[in-house]
Structures are given as structure tokens and as C-alpha cells.
Amino acid sequence: MPDTPFVFNQVGPVMEITLSKGKANAISAEDSRKLNRVWETFRDDPEMRFAILTGKGEKFFSAGWDLKAVSEGEQPDADYGVGGFGGLQELPD
């Protein structure tokens, strides 16, 4: 799944999210909104106890903001979702 920005696995009360978007795991606003939905699912499921965030990148965990998306017109004030960039920074509750 080369167009999938992350891989999601759940085993019992443990959720594992692996960033898997190319060499740098850069995160666009669209990726951020998708991650936000994953974090909301974790937050809202009373059975979930642990979340593990890993990166499958060839170079490092994540380069941060996807500069390719920026070069294609993504704005700094794009909608990153309720949780903010990556879905974690501002997620309520």
C-alpha cells in the first residue's frame, strides 16, 4: 500500500500505528486528519490501554511537515484536524 501514510494494528487493548510514507514519513494535512481519526478512536475506546507510534522510514522516524505538499500548495494554516498536526498536539480529552 504505497499511498497509505501509516499502518494500523490493534491487538487487544494495544494499538500500534506505524508511519510508512516513504523515506522520511513526512506528514501532510490530509495525513494528519487521518491520524487524528486514529487517535480519536484510541481515546474513545474504553478497552484501549496503550498506543505505540513507530516509523518505518529509511532515514528517521518522521521529517515532520510534508514539504512536497507545501510545494504543491498546502498552506501553513491548513486544516490538520481537531488534534492538530499529527493528531496529537491538541486532541481534547
Phi, psi and omega in degrees: 000075184295336181271357180275124184283348179200162177247133184244124176229141176229128176232108183058231182273012183246128176249133176239126177244124179245116174294129184216057183242078175074198186293328190246355182052041178292146187245119176272174177299319179297317177299319181299317179296322177294316178297323178302317179296324177296314180294324176296319178300315178299310182300320188272354180262109183295345179277340182284137182239325185224144173231135180240125178249120180232171178230139181257014184297155179283337185252314185196178182303301178199138177280349183096224185297137182285100183291338174294319177297323178297315181295339178266006173113000178295131184268153179300333181261027179298162178282107179267359181097169184303325182277000182078191184302125180078358177082358186247332191294327186230016184295119181293148176061000000 
